[in-house]
Amino acid sequence: MKTITRRSLIASGAALATGALLTPAEAATGSISIHIVSAGFIIGVSGGSGVLTLGGHRYPLSVGGISAGATIGASGTDLVGTAYHINSPADIEGIYSAVGAGLSVAGGRSAAQLSNAKGVVLRLRGRQVGFMVSIDLSGMQISLK
């Protein structure tokens, strides 16, 4: 009986120690780069492409959007940043919206923090080239190619 009790105790201790080391799966963090071209007069449209790098793999992206409000001009923007809270590459897909105001004249800096309905957060920064004045409600859709 002592042998069974010792073996049970050792097995239970090992199982308990192993269980303590296991943690729930955490969402991953990836890097993202996006190129967007925008143009508008009152209503603006934008489109572009990008790449999500996650776990050593590269996933091509398609970017599109529309804005409504006081928008005048045309610009090109190159953004780079980090995508947080991604459980799978498909989580990057969705509509990212933000309310914002901005002015870019031939080379302004851009920064944004956006999130989608799946909880993915994008922190982006970059450079905008062209002329664009905007006070608008914008929406950007990202999808995997």
Buried (B, 14 or more C-beta within 10 A) or exposed (E): EEEEEEEEEEEEEEEEEEEEEEEEEEBBEBEBBBBBBBBBEEEBEBBBBBBBEBEEEEBEBBBBBBBEBBBEBBBBBBBBBEBBBBEEBEBBBBBBBEEBEBEBEEEBEBEBEBBBEBEBBBBBEBBBBBBBBBEBEBBBBBEEE
